[in-house]
Amino acid sequence: MKPTKLTFVNGKPTLVSYDKVVRTENDKAYNYHRKVNDNEYMKFYHSTEWKHKRQEILERDYHLCQRCGMEAELVDHIIPSKDDWSDRLNSDNLQSLCRECHKVKTKREWMKHHKGMTRYMDINIVCGLPGSGKTTYVKQHMTEHDLIYDYDSLMCSLSGLNNHQTNHDIHDYIMLFFDQMLRKLKSEQTFNNVWIIRTLPDKKIDTLLSNYHHINHIVLITDPIVCEQRLREQKRQIEFQKVLNNFNGADFTGYRVVKNR
Ligand SMILES: [Zn+2]
């Protein structure tokens, strides 16, 4: 049998024969896109508007590279301007970088446009009832260079409470971080895997990331009696019946069911 490789065809991860060249197709699309936009693109980088903004950002960042702390030499769009043109003058999307860090970042962005050649990042959404063993599941399946977003552990570390109480003021901060994280993930291939641990599915995540990444949906099914017992043992104060009702009513279409103990 001929060996295969995983690559992107028309934006979808596909298994193709090992020697098939898919890269040129991606290149063509990318170059066409560039050509059409180049004119506006160059005009922007020569505009007074941009020069002023650039100076403002360097001063805001004290002329320090926001990645390594050395002297900054340029101002970078966190989400590349060609990916999100509307955000090109948004200070929140701009950062000062040194040339070396910019090179590393540009290489990552290049990889994003040539996914078939290198690797792509898997996004894994792991849902399940509280106490169903989500954190353990992720720990068992993660690799060495992964990002794990776990609402519960963020709540613990930000609130200083370790009995899994929910502080509603902190909840807002955790969600804010979640939104920012999704925004950043949208344009990067930094990790082998991203794990998003949550109780219920959230269509927003799929909408935001579907064009960019391969998303795996996993739902852990654990006997509710076992979950509740675990929560009691861990002294986690959760309105379990309410969560269970929401869980039973949620739409898990497209999710892979993993039976857990
Ligand atoms: Zn740097």
Residues whose N, C-alpha, C, O or C-beta is under 5 A from the ligand:
A	BS01	ZN	C65 R67 C68 G69 C98 C101
